[in-house]
Amino acid sequence: MTVSNILLSGVVGSTAYGLAHAGSDVDRLGMFAAPTEDLHGLHTPKESHVSTAPDRTLHEAAKWCRLALGGNPTVMELVWLPDELYEVRTPLGDELRDIRTTLLGSSRVRDAYLGYATQQFRKLQNRGDGTPTEQTAKRIAKHARHLKRLCTQGYELYAEGRLTIRVDDPESYRRFGEQVAADPEAALPLLRGFEEKFADTHSVLPEQPDERAAEAWLRRVRRHFYTEPTTPA
């Protein structure tokens, strides 16, 4: 996959969280800018490019902004990575990192992170029917680790306005995964506990994100990647 005008890209997923094991894939996430002139034609460019081997997802800048303004936990990681996990950084990418807190709204963060965590719970419940195979148990444990991470990171973002990518005490996440692999319902108290914490906490975030900051940044991107079209002879 060859994509030009990459603004930010880095290693995300289990490697970034500190939860990778010997067989873990290395996931990469990035953002690119389509040439501005291409956005005015009959057929607009693809907004996302996804590849495997290596695993990489790249979103066009406008799509990334829309997802981030909606509180999407996956894309949000890109602007909170530790410096050593970035593989591509540009001035425009750093400008976006500088305004990352303006992209946050309390209700959207709460709903997105709890919503994703609940999805993980449903997945491990569905995989937990009957006697699980070794492979199924591993998948359940993985969903459980993600559930705990989403709850923990989402609550930090909601309560404190910052996102720590690498988890504290990775071993506790592994133990939790093993516990839930043995009994998927063991994840429910954690999920319910975080639902209560969100409900009882006054967020430091505004109710809604500041779309004006994202709009102004995106317009700078469009100006930067605009070239005058060549007039046909």
C-alpha positions as CSV (number, residue, x, y, z in Angstrom):
1,M,0.0,0.0,0.0
2,T,1.5,3.3,-1.1
3,V,-0.2,6.4,0.3
4,S,1.3,9.9,-0.1
5,N,1.0,12.9,2.2
6,I,1.1,11.0,5.5
7,L,0.8,13.5,8.4
8,L,1.0,11.2,11.4
9,S,1.6,7.5,11.7
10,G,2.6,5.3,14.5
11,V,2.4,1.9,16.3
12,V,-0.8,1.4,18.2
13,G,-2.6,-1.7,19.6
14,S,-1.2,-4.2,22.1
15,T,2.4,-3.1,21.4
16,A,1.5,0.5,22.4
17,Y,-0.5,-0.7,25.4
18,G,2.3,-2.8,26.7
19,L,0.1,-6.0,26.3
20,A,1.9,-7.6,23.4
21,H,3.2,-11.1,23.5
22,A,5.6,-13.1,21.3
23,G,2.9,-13.8,18.7
24,S,1.2,-10.4,18.7
25,D,0.8,-8.5,15.4
26,V,2.2,-5.0,15.2
27,D,-0.7,-2.6,14.3
28,R,-0.1,0.8,12.8
29,L,-2.5,3.7,12.5
30,G,-2.0,6.9,10.5
31,M,-3.6,9.9,8.8
32,F,-3.0,11.3,5.3
33,A,-4.1,14.3,3.3
34,A,-5.7,13.8,-0.1
35,P,-4.5,16.3,-2.7
36,T,-6.9,19.1,-2.4
37,E,-7.6,19.3,-6.1
38,D,-8.7,15.6,-6.0
39,L,-11.5,16.5,-3.6
40,H,-13.3,18.6,-6.3
41,G,-13.8,16.0,-8.9
42,L,-16.6,13.7,-9.8
43,H,-15.1,10.8,-7.9
44,T,-13.5,11.6,-4.5
45,P,-10.5,9.8,-3.2
46,K,-10.8,6.8,-0.9
47,E,-11.0,8.0,2.8
48,S,-9.4,4.9,4.3
49,H,-6.7,2.4,3.3
50,V,-6.3,-0.8,5.2
51,S,-3.6,-3.4,4.7
52,T,-2.4,-6.6,6.3
53,A,1.1,-7.9,6.6
54,P,1.9,-5.4,7.9
55,D,-1.3,-4.4,9.6
56,R,-1.9,-0.7,8.9
57,T,-4.9,1.6,8.7
58,L,-4.7,5.1,7.2
59,H,-7.6,7.6,7.3
60,E,-7.9,10.7,5.3
61,A,-7.6,13.8,7.4
62,A,-11.3,14.8,7.2
63,K,-12.5,11.3,8.1
64,W,-10.0,11.1,11.0
65,C,-11.4,14.4,12.3
66,R,-15.0,13.2,12.1
67,L,-14.2,10.0,13.9
68,A,-12.1,11.8,16.6
69,L,-14.9,14.4,17.2
70,G,-17.2,11.5,17.7
71,G,-15.0,10.2,20.5
72,N,-13.7,7.1,18.6
73,P,-11.3,5.4,20.9
74,T,-9.2,3.8,18.1
75,V,-8.4,7.0,16.1
76,M,-7.9,9.0,19.3
77,E,-4.8,7.0,20.2
78,L,-3.0,8.5,17.2
79,V,-2.6,12.0,18.9
80,W,-1.7,10.6,22.3
81,L,1.1,8.2,21.5
82,P,4.4,8.4,23.3
83,D,7.0,10.1,21.1
84,E,9.0,6.8,20.5
85,L,6.0,5.1,18.9
86,Y,5.6,7.6,16.1
87,E,7.0,6.6,12.8
88,V,5.9,9.6,10.8
89,R,5.5,13.1,12.3
90,T,5.0,16.4,10.3
91,P,4.4,20.0,11.4
92,L,0.7,19.7,10.4
93,G,0.5,16.4,12.4
94,D,2.1,18.1,15.4
95,E,-0.4,21.0,15.1
96,L,-3.2,18.5,15.4
97,R,-1.6,17.0,18.5
98,D,-1.5,20.5,20.0
99,I,-5.3,20.9,19.7
100,R,-6.2,17.3,20.7
101,T,-8.0,18.3,23.8
102,T,-10.4,20.5,21.8
103,L,-11.6,17.5,19.9
104,L,-13.0,16.0,23.1
105,G,-16.6,16.3,24.4
106,S,-17.6,14.6,27.7
107,S,-20.8,12.9,26.5
108,R,-19.1,11.6,23.3
109,V,-16.1,10.3,25.1
110,R,-18.3,8.5,27.7
111,D,-20.7,7.0,25.2
112,A,-17.9,5.9,22.8
113,Y,-15.6,4.3,25.3
114,L,-18.4,2.6,27.3
115,G,-20.1,1.6,24.0
116,Y,-16.9,-0.1,22.8
117,A,-16.4,-1.7,26.1
118,T,-19.9,-3.1,26.0
119,Q,-19.2,-4.5,22.5
120,Q,-16.2,-6.3,23.9
121,F,-18.4,-7.7,26.7
122,R,-20.9,-9.0,24.1
123,K,-18.2,-10.6,22.1
124,L,-16.8,-12.5,25.0
125,Q,-20.2,-13.5,26.1
126,N,-21.0,-14.9,22.7
127,R,-17.7,-16.7,22.5
128,G,-18.3,-18.1,26.0
129,D,-21.2,-20.4,25.1
130,G,-20.3,-24.0,25.8
131,T,-16.8,-25.4,26.6
132,P,-14.3,-23.1,25.0
133,T,-11.4,-24.4,23.0
134,E,-7.9,-23.2,23.7
135,Q,-8.1,-20.8,20.8
136,T,-11.5,-19.5,21.9
137,A,-10.3,-18.9,25.4
138,K,-7.5,-16.8,24.0
139,R,-9.9,-14.7,22.1
140,I,-12.1,-14.3,25.2
141,A,-9.1,-13.2,27.2
142,K,-8.2,-10.7,24.5
143,H,-11.7,-9.2,24.5
144,A,-11.5,-9.0,28.3
145,R,-8.2,-7.1,28.2
146,H,-9.6,-4.7,25.7
147,L,-12.7,-4.2,27.8
148,K,-10.7,-3.3,30.9
149,R,-8.4,-1.0,28.8
150,L,-11.3,0.8,27.2
151,C,-12.9,1.4,30.6
152,T,-9.7,2.6,32.2
153,Q,-8.5,4.8,29.4
154,G,-12.0,6.2,28.7
155,Y,-12.5,7.1,32.3
156,E,-9.1,8.8,32.5
157,L,-10.0,10.9,29.4
158,Y,-13.4,11.8,30.8
159,A,-12.3,12.6,34.3
160,E,-8.8,14.2,33.6
161,G,-8.8,15.2,30.0
162,R,-5.7,13.1,29.1
163,L,-5.1,9.7,27.6
164,T,-2.3,7.4,28.8
165,I,-1.7,4.8,26.1
166,R,0.6,2.4,27.9
167,V,-1.4,0.7,30.7
168,D,-0.3,0.5,34.3
169,D,0.5,-3.0,35.6
170,P,0.0,-5.1,32.3
171,E,0.1,-8.3,34.4
172,S,-3.2,-7.3,36.0
173,Y,-4.8,-7.1,32.6
174,R,-3.5,-10.6,31.7
175,R,-4.8,-12.0,35.0
176,F,-8.2,-10.4,34.3
177,G,-8.2,-11.9,30.8
178,E,-7.6,-15.4,32.2
179,Q,-10.3,-15.0,34.8
180,V,-12.8,-13.9,32.2
181,A,-11.8,-16.7,29.8
182,A,-12.8,-19.1,32.6
183,D,-16.1,-17.3,33.3
184,P,-17.1,-14.5,30.8
185,E,-19.6,-13.1,33.3
186,A,-16.7,-12.2,35.6
187,A,-16.2,-9.1,33.4
188,L,-19.6,-7.7,34.3
189,P,-18.7,-6.2,37.7
190,L,-15.9,-4.3,36.1
191,L,-18.1,-2.9,33.4
192,R,-20.9,-2.0,35.8
193,G,-18.3,-0.4,38.2
194,F,-17.0,1.9,35.5
195,E,-20.5,2.8,34.4
196,E,-21.2,4.0,37.9
197,K,-17.8,5.9,38.0
198,F,-18.7,7.7,34.8
199,A,-22.1,8.5,36.2
200,D,-20.8,9.8,39.5
201,T,-17.9,11.9,38.1
202,H,-18.0,15.5,36.8
203,S,-15.9,15.6,33.6
204,V,-13.3,18.2,33.1
205,L,-14.3,18.2,29.4
206,P,-16.8,20.4,27.8
207,E,-20.1,18.8,26.9
208,Q,-19.3,19.1,23.2
209,P,-16.0,19.2,21.3
210,D,-14.9,22.4,19.6
211,E,-15.4,21.7,15.9
212,R,-14.0,25.1,15.0
213,A,-10.5,24.1,16.0
214,A,-10.7,20.9,13.8
215,E,-12.2,22.9,10.9
216,A,-9.5,25.5,11.1
217,W,-6.8,22.8,11.1
218,L,-8.3,20.9,8.2
219,R,-8.5,24.1,6.1
220,R,-4.8,24.6,6.8
221,V,-4.2,21.1,5.5
222,R,-6.3,21.8,2.4
223,R,-4.3,25.0,1.6
224,H,-1.0,23.2,2.1
225,F,-1.8,20.4,-0.4
226,Y,-3.5,22.6,-3.0
227,T,-1.8,23.1,-6.3
228,E,-3.1,25.0,-9.3
229,P,-4.5,22.6,-11.9
230,T,-2.8,22.6,-15.2
231,T,-4.9,24.1,-17.9
232,P,-5.2,21.8,-20.9
233,A,-3.6,23.1,-24.1
